[in-house]
Amino acid sequence: MKCRHIQITCSSGVSNVYVREGLLSHAAKFIQQKKAVIITDDNVAKLYLGDLLRSLEARGISAHPISIGVGESVKSLKTVERIYAFLHECKIKRSDCIISLGGGVAGDIAGFVAATYMRGIALAHIPTTIIAQADSSIGGKCGVNYNGIKNLIGIFYQPNLVLIDTGVLKTLSKRDFNSGMAEVIKYAALFDKEMFFALETAPYDLEEIIYKCCKLKAILVEIDEFDKRERHILNFGHTFGHGIEAASNNELTHGEAVAIGMVIASRLAEKYFFASKGTTDRLKRLLMKFSLPTSTKLDIMPHIEFDKKAEGEHINIIALKEIGRVMSISLPLDELKAFCCEVMNELCE
Ligand SMILES: NC(=O)c1ccc[n+]([C@@H]2O[C@H](COP(=O)([O-])OP(=O)(O)OC[C@H]3O[C@@H](n4cnc5c(N)ncnc54)[C@H](O)[C@@H]3O)[C@@H](O)[C@H]2O)c1
């Protein structure tokens, strides 16, 4: 079947990414193993597990599903341990594979399990949210939260296969759809002013936009697989975003927190580092079009200090020089705190 295709070459081999509406019911054609464990969440299982099981069974692949619950709180070592026990019970071998079917939470957990069970078994992602399709299923970052800190325990482990069926996005709640659009807007704001304009003016082709985000991420992953330099750009909105997500006790979704984080970083650059005037207002308008928040009164600083990105006394912030152009700011923690408090108060006015 004809699909959009991206090949990502990494140290462990090649990841193949296919994008096409309706791909889920043809998933088995892309799977080479004879036995698979499917890691999914309770909501997605009700909607899409049946389609995937039918496809696998029709090709003689023996499939064993496990559902992990729902939400950020299940991204934990406890869930990982439960899955290890299930894999053991199902007698999963290194020649079998793990399939994630779900959003970023299922994908991050499945990746961690695949990387560590028997020192690594094959991994396929079937992402079902915009965040997972446009971002998290690509690039091999996986892990779990620990002691209230996002993604504290993790590893890089590249999927062999990513199957993106944009048709499944139609069942997302409005809130999850909009949260995902925050990550899409991040890619557009950082790299692609035409995409940004398309989102501003609508109608836009969501499948084309997701494919473009995947291609942009694939380029960065090939250049900097282990997130040591260039890939840091994708942290735009996340240094503050992770702090906001934690400060809100996960009341805000990942995408909502990233939306606020992008606005703070952008305003900071505009106010103190000569970024182009009007950039933040344009970013805010687009985020608001997708009902995303652009400010918060939460006290995020204690959470940023403990974020693993706080190296020594300096923090690197990715921001926008203008729409489509990136800049990086390095600030001592104390200065960042002072600037940030000022910017956040202004944004709340
Ligand atoms: N690994 C990475 O590079 C990376 C990048 C960005 C985000 N993330 C992680 O991703 C997570 C956020 O991802 P998310 O927003 O996908 O969260 P999620 O997996 O919790 O999904 C959000 C909600 O959507 C539901 N859902 C999923 N697909 C659906 C569908 N097709 N129809 C109806 N409902 C559906 C889920 O059940 C859940 O309630 C965070 O943990 C974040 O840290 C990881």
The ligand as an ORCA input file, in Angstrom:
! r2SCAN-3c Opt
* xyz 0 1
  N       9.416     10.528     24.161
  C       9.301     11.744     23.698
  O      10.108     12.196     22.889
  C       8.136     12.577     24.132
  C       7.832     13.797     23.481
  C       6.695     14.508     23.868
  C       5.889     14.022     24.882
  N       6.225     12.860     25.505
  C       5.391     12.324     26.588
  O       4.103     12.051     26.060
  C       3.126     12.143     27.092
  C       1.969     12.979     26.608
  O       1.454     12.372     25.459
  P      -0.112     12.284     25.138
  O      -0.710     13.633     25.186
  O      -0.244     11.462     23.919
  O      -0.662     11.550     26.442
  P      -1.507     10.209     26.685
  O      -0.821      9.038     26.161
  O      -1.836     10.230     28.133
  O      -2.847     10.450     25.821
  C      -3.726     11.481     26.173
  C      -5.171     10.950     26.296
  O      -5.677     10.617     25.008
  C      -6.284      9.323     25.048
  N      -6.170      8.795     23.682
  C      -5.070      8.390     23.043
  N      -5.334      8.151     21.762
  C      -6.655      8.363     21.583
  C      -7.527      8.300     20.464
  N      -7.078      8.035     19.237
  N      -8.839      8.587     20.653
  C      -9.303      8.924     21.888
  N      -8.521      9.044     22.979
  C      -7.210      8.760     22.820
  C      -5.517      8.586     26.099
  O      -6.233      7.493     26.588
  C      -5.310      9.678     27.135
  O      -6.452      9.803     27.930
  C       3.840     12.740     28.295
  O       4.119     11.732     29.223
  C       5.124     13.302     27.707
  O       6.189     13.331     28.636
  C       7.308     12.134     25.149
*
